Amino acid sequence: MPRRNGSLATRALVVTGAGVAVVSAVVVAGAWILADRVAGDAASIDGSGIAGPAREPLVMLRWALVGGAALVTGAAAAVAAVVVRREVLAPLRQLRETADRVGRGEMAVRASDGMPDELGAFSASFNSMLDSADRAQRQLATVNEALDLKVGELSEANVGLGESNRLKSEFLANVSHELRTPLNSIIGFADLLEEIARSEQAPDPKRLRYIGNIQRSGRSLLDMINELLDMAKIEAGRMEVTMAPTSVGDVAEGLQTIMRPLAMQKRVDLQLRAPGDVGPVETDAGKLQQILYNFMSNAVKFSPEDGVVILGIEEVTRDGSPAVRISVTDHGPGIPEDMQDTIFEKFRQVDASHTRRAGGTGLGLAICRELADLLGCTVGLVSAPGRGSTFWVEVPRVHRPRALKPLMG
């Protein structure tokens, strides 16, 4: 709709003046015609035309009618303008000023209640709207105050939790480090005792069994301490990685050599399936071997005797870039589907009965995931109950640091 120029009073004056002018013109025209007819009737009665002097009153009458009509039109327009200005424009101007003050933030102002008719109803509705907005603003201010208090409390709690987590990590790191030294001594002396016992002409089986229990328990405890220490380092951000070209074949062969004694104890056959020379990848060889060691250690522990553990290597494409997938497959009890999303969380294990039989803290797979994140790798699994499990890690050919996630999305 096009915008009109000029004030409402001007438009009202023009419209009213035009209306009164039309009415006055009609009245003047009628009076003019009536005067001509009266003059014609009078001339026909006396049988003579109207002389010049006799027509002068008629002309004056006509001009008087025109002037009166003009005066009536002007007076009516002036009265209409005054009425419109006082009864319409003044209340509307007050409403506009009230709206402008509200727009500037003065929520306490209200429109006058003494306005007539529809303007009075509009003013009441306007005031009701302002009351509702004022109540909503006060409620919002109250909520904001409560929210500020909660944010402050959460901030203080977060600072306290961060400090507690830091102290916990430092405590675990220090205690783990202090425990490893005497534990290594115990394991070393147990190995020495076993060597002495086996060197005798008639070794005592009971003594050898006791020494073996000490060795197994000591190494199990050492593995737990190492896992706790690794997790503490990762949480404290102290785990360092060194990226360099690494031969996947060399890592796999070294891993087989490390795992062969444990596999022989359970009569588990270790098999390597690789397509040949897959070429180097850019990663930290030690951290990658640690991930695979955890996978193979779990595979050997949960495989039945005379079972098979397969270490597979294949070239894949990951997000459009070349990568190498290294997988470890066992024929153990498998993992239910509802547990596969949580198996990589801290202190989460599938079955307590397996935990008591095979041992462990439930940190191994969690450490694997954290190390994989540090290396820019991806870990996952494929498993079904009673059909074994396949844990895999995908290593990109070229390391690309992952972009940090935004705090607020």
Legacy VTK file of the C-alpha trace (Angstrom):
# vtk DataFile Version 3.0
C-alpha trace
ASCII
DATASET POLYDATA
POINTS 409 float
0.000 0.000 0.000
1.539 3.381 -1.026
2.390 5.791 1.779
0.337 9.022 1.878
1.972 12.406 2.379
0.628 14.995 4.770
-0.902 14.842 8.226
-4.215 13.272 9.152
-5.656 16.707 10.014
-4.890 18.025 6.536
-6.487 15.032 4.861
-9.540 15.261 7.116
-9.844 18.996 6.345
-9.619 18.389 2.600
-12.190 15.584 2.673
-14.624 17.507 4.888
-14.219 20.711 2.857
-14.805 18.847 -0.367
-17.946 17.245 0.996
-19.393 20.514 2.326
-18.425 22.250 -0.954
-20.339 19.683 -2.969
-23.406 20.049 -0.756
-23.214 23.867 -0.911
-22.830 23.778 -4.696
-25.938 21.652 -5.001
-27.887 24.021 -2.722
-26.648 27.132 -4.590
-27.473 25.574 -7.960
-30.965 24.742 -6.780
-31.489 28.240 -5.380
-30.135 29.752 -8.604
-32.582 27.749 -10.734
-35.427 28.569 -8.319
-34.667 32.287 -8.514
-34.715 32.184 -12.343
-38.046 30.395 -12.290
-39.561 32.887 -9.856
-38.318 35.767 -11.994
-39.775 34.128 -15.159
-43.164 33.561 -13.483
-43.317 37.164 -12.358
-42.560 38.433 -15.867
-45.257 36.277 -17.432
-47.890 37.598 -15.018
-47.440 41.269 -15.794
-46.816 40.520 -19.513
-43.583 42.419 -19.674
-39.918 41.430 -19.485
-37.846 42.151 -16.452
-36.043 45.402 -16.742
-32.418 45.926 -15.834
-33.131 47.612 -12.494
-35.461 44.763 -11.543
-32.773 42.151 -12.172
-30.254 43.659 -9.783
-31.824 42.132 -6.627
-31.818 38.757 -8.348
-28.106 38.988 -9.144
-27.307 40.071 -5.596
-29.327 37.138 -4.308
-27.314 34.768 -6.444
-23.965 36.121 -5.262
-25.215 36.055 -1.677
-26.011 32.381 -2.090
-22.532 31.689 -3.490
-20.827 33.623 -0.701
-22.945 31.952 1.967
-22.146 28.574 0.570
-18.420 29.392 0.626
-18.630 30.604 4.221
-20.549 27.511 5.271
-17.981 25.293 3.544
-15.041 27.020 5.259
-16.709 27.010 8.663
-17.649 23.350 8.384
-14.105 22.414 7.341
-12.597 24.390 10.234
-14.948 22.786 12.764
-14.183 19.341 11.351
-10.430 19.990 11.568
-10.709 21.108 15.206
-12.819 18.098 16.116
-10.487 15.668 14.333
-7.408 17.258 15.873
-8.793 17.177 19.419
-10.762 13.931 19.396
-8.592 11.801 17.083
-5.158 13.241 16.458
-4.338 14.213 20.043
-5.079 10.708 21.446
-3.193 9.077 18.563
-0.227 11.393 19.119
-0.235 10.468 22.809
-0.295 6.771 21.910
2.613 7.289 19.517
4.639 9.114 22.174
3.880 6.320 24.647
5.008 3.687 22.128
8.211 5.658 21.463
9.005 5.826 25.190
8.366 2.111 25.540
10.687 1.547 22.608
13.391 3.464 24.504
12.997 1.098 27.451
10.555 3.020 29.689
8.285 0.098 30.529
6.453 1.981 33.302
4.652 4.482 31.014
0.993 3.918 30.112
-1.474 5.494 27.698
-4.288 7.737 29.038
-7.521 5.946 29.989
-9.821 8.944 29.250
-9.991 8.440 25.508
-13.433 8.100 23.905
-15.003 5.103 22.177
-12.757 2.927 19.994
-9.621 4.907 20.857
-10.298 4.240 24.523
-10.632 0.494 23.825
-7.422 0.587 21.761
-5.641 2.428 24.597
-6.834 -0.170 27.121
-5.594 -3.013 24.907
-2.273 -1.196 24.449
-1.881 -0.816 28.227
-2.788 -4.474 28.725
-0.088 -5.449 26.238
2.439 -3.292 28.093
1.447 -4.896 31.417
1.965 -8.366 29.951
5.322 -7.353 28.477
6.381 -5.838 31.808
5.459 -9.006 33.683
7.306 -11.130 31.142
10.371 -8.884 31.436
10.352 -9.150 35.226
10.001 -12.926 35.013
12.839 -13.059 32.502
15.003 -10.930 34.762
14.268 -13.288 37.655
15.126 -16.320 35.518
18.319 -14.635 34.327
19.366 -13.922 37.901
18.739 -17.539 38.875
20.603 -18.695 35.762
23.554 -16.437 36.583
23.693 -17.938 40.061
23.585 -21.466 38.621
26.279 -20.620 36.078
28.453 -19.262 38.861
27.899 -22.360 40.975
28.609 -24.649 38.009
31.728 -22.671 37.170
33.020 -23.040 40.710
32.111 -26.740 40.710
33.835 -27.187 37.348
36.993 -25.547 38.661
36.877 -27.826 41.684
36.325 -30.903 39.534
39.187 -29.913 37.252
41.493 -29.492 40.205
40.338 -32.798 41.705
40.895 -34.553 38.377
44.373 -33.035 38.104
45.262 -34.151 41.624
43.879 -37.615 40.929
45.923 -37.940 37.745
49.076 -36.768 39.503
48.414 -39.151 42.383
47.898 -42.100 40.035
51.008 -41.227 38.055
53.151 -40.862 41.168
51.799 -43.937 42.932
52.012 -46.057 39.775
55.581 -44.972 39.215
56.524 -45.709 42.827
54.848 -49.117 42.722
56.522 -50.260 39.531
60.057 -50.145 40.970
59.547 -52.647 43.843
57.217 -54.749 41.680
59.874 -55.114 39.008
62.269 -56.200 41.739
59.808 -58.858 42.941
59.349 -60.163 39.391
63.112 -60.157 38.853
63.791 -62.141 42.021
60.979 -64.553 41.115
62.610 -65.146 37.726
65.937 -65.721 39.482
64.356 -68.193 41.916
62.765 -70.054 39.007
66.118 -70.283 37.245
67.781 -71.610 40.424
64.964 -74.068 41.045
65.109 -75.433 37.506
68.889 -75.786 37.680
68.610 -78.341 40.478
68.923 -82.012 39.654
65.492 -82.802 41.069
63.342 -79.614 40.858
60.511 -79.454 43.331
57.257 -79.146 41.306
55.445 -77.469 44.154
58.126 -74.801 44.491
58.102 -74.210 40.727
54.312 -73.836 40.853
54.538 -71.301 43.663
57.210 -69.327 41.827
55.074 -69.399 38.671
52.120 -68.012 40.635
54.319 -65.174 41.912
55.508 -64.414 38.380
52.029 -64.436 36.836
50.515 -62.346 39.617
53.392 -59.872 39.546
53.204 -59.419 35.777
49.403 -59.069 35.921
49.727 -56.409 38.601
52.442 -54.682 36.578
50.160 -54.628 33.522
47.383 -53.032 35.602
49.751 -50.397 36.970
51.009 -49.640 33.469
47.433 -49.211 32.233
46.599 -46.857 35.102
49.758 -44.884 34.428
49.014 -44.629 30.703
45.461 -43.446 31.352
46.691 -40.884 33.880
49.186 -39.565 31.331
46.531 -39.331 28.626
44.079 -37.500 30.894
46.806 -35.119 32.047
47.824 -34.448 28.430
51.337 -35.744 29.019
51.260 -38.587 26.512
53.725 -37.677 23.780
53.677 -39.117 20.278
56.457 -39.125 17.688
55.319 -39.411 14.086
57.684 -41.135 11.650
57.450 -43.489 8.655
56.713 -46.951 10.080
56.722 -50.355 8.431
53.462 -52.148 9.194
55.108 -55.509 8.449
57.857 -54.900 10.995
55.289 -53.925 13.630
53.291 -57.100 12.942
56.375 -59.368 13.120
57.556 -57.755 16.342
54.108 -58.174 17.829
54.071 -61.863 16.940
57.418 -62.329 18.640
56.168 -60.641 21.822
52.886 -62.569 21.930
54.255 -66.005 21.003
55.181 -67.118 24.600
51.728 -66.223 25.908
50.066 -67.934 22.945
52.172 -71.080 23.420
51.047 -71.339 27.049
47.417 -71.582 25.848
48.311 -73.527 22.684
46.875 -70.725 20.566
48.089 -70.520 16.976
49.084 -67.016 15.795
48.646 -66.404 12.071
49.614 -63.384 9.976
47.655 -62.601 6.837
49.085 -59.750 4.784
49.049 -59.000 1.029
52.820 -58.564 0.958
54.645 -55.295 1.289
51.941 -52.739 2.134
54.431 -49.915 2.462
55.060 -47.520 5.351
52.576 -45.382 7.246
53.223 -42.159 9.131
52.541 -42.901 12.804
54.121 -43.585 16.190
55.344 -47.179 16.006
55.398 -47.676 19.775
51.836 -46.408 20.310
50.527 -48.414 17.354
52.183 -51.548 18.723
50.622 -50.849 22.121
47.147 -50.707 20.545
47.710 -53.968 18.699
49.275 -55.584 21.774
46.071 -54.879 23.737
43.976 -56.344 20.914
46.117 -59.491 20.639
46.441 -59.896 24.408
42.646 -59.890 24.741
42.331 -62.237 21.756
44.728 -64.765 23.289
43.171 -64.478 26.751
39.624 -65.076 25.540
40.429 -67.692 22.874
39.882 -71.335 23.778
42.843 -73.688 23.926
44.048 -74.869 20.516
42.325 -71.831 19.042
43.532 -69.476 16.319
44.232 -65.743 16.446
44.623 -64.015 13.083
46.512 -60.771 12.585
45.332 -59.316 9.267
46.622 -56.389 7.219
44.801 -54.818 4.276
44.843 -51.567 2.341
41.644 -49.496 2.530
40.371 -46.026 1.692
39.375 -43.812 4.587
37.510 -40.563 3.903
38.895 -40.577 0.379
42.498 -41.047 1.556
44.598 -44.246 1.513
44.968 -46.084 4.818
45.966 -49.457 6.246
43.602 -51.540 8.376
45.204 -53.907 10.889
42.767 -56.359 12.458
42.958 -59.029 15.163
40.432 -61.861 14.932
39.761 -64.456 17.625
37.270 -67.288 18.100
36.315 -66.433 21.671
32.887 -65.878 23.247
32.142 -62.718 21.239
30.570 -59.463 22.351
26.800 -58.758 22.390
25.643 -55.983 20.088
24.324 -53.847 22.949
27.799 -53.839 24.552
29.803 -52.954 21.446
29.242 -49.189 21.807
30.452 -49.129 25.417
33.296 -51.669 25.280
35.819 -48.884 24.575
34.778 -46.907 27.688
36.818 -46.888 30.883
36.369 -49.778 33.315
33.772 -51.437 31.057
33.966 -55.178 30.505
31.562 -57.574 28.861
31.178 -60.238 31.524
32.341 -60.323 35.122
32.899 -64.070 34.881
35.456 -63.558 32.097
37.010 -60.765 34.130
37.566 -63.055 37.097
38.963 -65.786 34.858
41.138 -63.651 32.582
41.862 -60.627 34.781
42.246 -57.006 33.726
41.091 -53.562 34.790
38.838 -52.728 31.869
41.175 -49.916 30.778
42.949 -51.638 27.886
40.408 -50.834 25.147
39.810 -47.361 26.549
43.540 -46.694 26.263
43.454 -48.056 22.702
40.781 -45.543 21.730
42.610 -42.642 23.387
45.883 -43.598 21.712
44.115 -43.941 18.367
42.744 -40.408 18.757
46.254 -39.133 19.451
47.548 -40.881 16.324
44.661 -39.763 14.124
43.523 -43.381 13.736
40.153 -45.086 14.084
39.362 -48.213 16.102
36.334 -50.468 15.875
35.113 -54.027 16.120
32.884 -56.629 14.494
31.536 -59.314 16.795
28.647 -61.609 17.582
28.036 -63.842 20.625
29.571 -67.272 20.115
31.282 -66.298 16.839
34.371 -64.478 18.074
35.457 -60.872 17.602
37.511 -58.795 15.195
39.110 -55.630 16.549
40.686 -53.305 14.000
42.571 -50.049 13.752
42.778 -47.955 10.588
46.027 -46.010 10.184
46.179 -43.246 7.543
49.134 -43.285 5.193
49.846 -39.637 5.997
49.143 -38.285 9.459
46.780 -35.325 9.557
46.037 -33.759 12.960
42.356 -33.761 13.703
40.569 -30.409 13.930
39.424 -29.427 17.413
35.704 -29.655 17.998
33.954 -26.375 18.849
32.806 -25.963 22.422
29.398 -24.770 21.253
27.778 -26.032 18.083
LINES 1 410
409 0 1 2 3 4 5 6 7 8 9 10 11 12 13 14 15 16 17 18 19 20 21 22 23 24 25 26 27 28 29 30 31 32 33 34 35 36 37 38 39 40 41 42 43 44 45 46 47 48 49 50 51 52 53 54 55 56 57 58 59 60 61 62 63 64 65 66 67 68 69 70 71 72 73 74 75 76 77 78 79 80 81 82 83 84 85 86 87 88 89 90 91 92 93 94 95 96 97 98 99 100 101 102 103 104 105 106 107 108 109 110 111 112 113 114 115 116 117 118 119 120 121 122 123 124 125 126 127 128 129 130 131 132 133 134 135 136 137 138 139 140 141 142 143 144 145 146 147 148 149 150 151 152 153 154 155 156 157 158 159 160 161 162 163 164 165 166 167 168 169 170 171 172 173 174 175 176 177 178 179 180 181 182 183 184 185 186 187 188 189 190 191 192 193 194 195 196 197 198 199 200 201 202 203 204 205 206 207 208 209 210 211 212 213 214 215 216 217 218 219 220 221 222 223 224 225 226 227 228 229 230 231 232 233 234 235 236 237 238 239 240 241 242 243 244 245 246 247 248 249 250 251 252 253 254 255 256 257 258 259 260 261 262 263 264 265 266 267 268 269 270 271 272 273 274 275 276 277 278 279 280 281 282 283 284 285 286 287 288 289 290 291 292 293 294 295 296 297 298 299 300 301 302 303 304 305 306 307 308 309 310 311 312 313 314 315 316 317 318 319 320 321 322 323 324 325 326 327 328 329 330 331 332 333 334 335 336 337 338 339 340 341 342 343 344 345 346 347 348 349 350 351 352 353 354 355 356 357 358 359 360 361 362 363 364 365 366 367 368 369 370 371 372 373 374 375 376 377 378 379 380 381 382 383 384 385 386 387 388 389 390 391 392 393 394 395 396 397 398 399 400 401 402 403 404 405 406 407 408
